[in-house]
Amino acid sequence: MTLGEVVSEHPECVETMLSYGLHCVGCHVAYSETIEEGAKAHGLSDEEISKMIEELNDAIAKTANASQGSSIITLSVKAVEMIKSIFAEQKKEGYGLRITASPGGCSGFMYEFDFEKDPMPQDKVIEQDGVRLFIDPSSLSMLKGSNIDYVTSPQGEGFRIDNPNMRSACGCSGSSCS
């Protein structure tokens, strides 16, 4: 697999890759280099690569075991209220909220939100308290187990995604990154 494929299919592996110095997980080159090629380009020995792959497989197994039975995405009461309010303000009642996740940004993922009338055929549709979320298969693997909240703080207000699949790589906790 390429580094990009691993990140896309198994976001729980990003932290391990970062710990081995593979900070290119969101880079465009990540989709052309295998794990071994990327690791060797960053100076890892064969033994270090084997150990990293073992840790990557362990991270995938732990996530698979932990996610059995857990909900895919949950919305806080405040997030549901705000989404409904935005739909009403934009005259989009009956629409769903598309959430797209992609590798990148300093927190490991970038998120996009959009209004859509209907889901695409391949989408997972999640309904909670009258709000429908549309999530494509690629984004679904990156968002699994996430909680979406709406927060207000002295720095501003907005939606916050607490994603168990990723921890901040730069120390900002994703709160001030785009």
N, C-alpha and C positions, 0 to 999 in steps of 0.2 A: 504494500500500500504506500501511497505517497503521504508525506506529512500532512498535506491539506485534507486528504481523504480521512486520515485518522482523526484530525481535529473536527471535521464535519460530522463524522459518524460517532465519534467517541470523545466529546468535549471534556470528559473527566480525565483524559490523558494529558491535557495541556499543562497542568501544574507539574507533572513528572517531567515532561519535555523541557519546561522552563528550568527545572532544577538541574538538568544536565547541560544547560547553556544553549538550548535550541530556542532562542528568542524570536525565531522567524516564523512562528506558528501562524501568524496572520499575513505573512508576506506572499506575494504572487508566486514566488519561486517554490513555495511549499507544495504547490500542486504539480510540480514537475520533478521533484526529488523524492526518492523513496526514503524511508526512515533511515536506512543504512547510509545512503548517499549524503543526506543532510547531516547525520551524526559525524560521519567521517570528515565532511567539509568543515565541521566545527571542532575537529581535532580529537574526537573520542576514539579510544582504542576498541578493538574487537571485544575485549572483555567488558568494557563499559557499555558498549552497545547491547551485548547479550543481557547484562544486568538491567539496563533501561527497558528493554523489550519485556523482560520478566515483570518489571514493575508496572509497565503499561498494561500487560495482560491481567495483573492483579487488580489494577484500578478498574478495568472494564468489568471483571467478575464481581467486585464489591458493589459497583453501581447497579449491575444487573440484579444482584441479590437484594440490595436496599430498595430498589424501585419496584419490586414486585408488590403489587397491592397499593402502591402510593398513587395519589392522583397526579395527573399530568401537570396541570396548572391550577392554582387557586387564586381567587381575587379577594382582596380584603373588602369589608363593607364600604369603606371610603372609596376604594377604586371602583366598585360597582356604582355607587352614587355619582361619582364624577363622570364615568363613561356614559351613564344614562343622561346626565346633565348636558354633556357635550353633544350627544346624539340629538337631544331635543333642541339645543341651541342651533345646531347645524341643519335642523329639519331632516334628520336621518333615522327617525324612528323605524324600527324593523330591520335596520342594517346590522351587520356584524362588524366586529373589530378584527382586522387581519394583523397578526403579529408575526414579523419575520425576524429571524435571528441569523447572523452571519459571523464567522470568525473575524476578529479584528478589534481595534480599540485597546486601551490599556487594561481593561477588565477582562479581555479575552473574547468578548462578544460585542457586536453592535446590534441594536434593535430598531426596527421600524414599525410604526403603527399606521394603519390606513382604514378607512371606512369602505366596506363592500356590501352590496345588496345580497349577494349569494356566494356560497363557498364554491371553490373549484372542486372538480370530481375527486381529486386525490387528497383534499384537505381533511384533517381531523377537526371536527366541530365540537367545541366544548361549550356547554351551556351552564351558566350559574346565575341564579337570581335574576333571570330575564335578560342577561347579557350573553350574546353568542360570540365566541372567539373562533377565528378561522386560522389554522396553522398548517403550513405545508410540511411534508414528511421530513425534509432536511432540517427545518427549524424545530420540529417536534423533538428530535433527539437532543438538541441543544437546550431546550426549555423544560424538559421533563423534570417535574418536582419543584418548579419555580413558583414563587408567590409574587403577585403583583399588588402593590399598594400605592396609594396616593399620599404623598407626604408634603407637609408644609414646615419650613424651617426658616431661620433668619437668612439663609443663602438663597431661598426661593422655594418654589413648589413645583411638583410634577410627579409623574409616575416613576416608581422605583421597582425594579425587578430584582428580587432576592433569588439568585440562581445557584442551587447547590452544585451545579456542574462546573462552576468556575469561581476561583478566588482571584482577587486583584493581583496582578503581576507587578504593579508599579507603586503600591502602597497608598493609593488614593481611595481605595474601596469602590472605585467607579463612580463616586458621588460627584466628582467635578470633571469627569472625562466625557468626551463625546464619541 
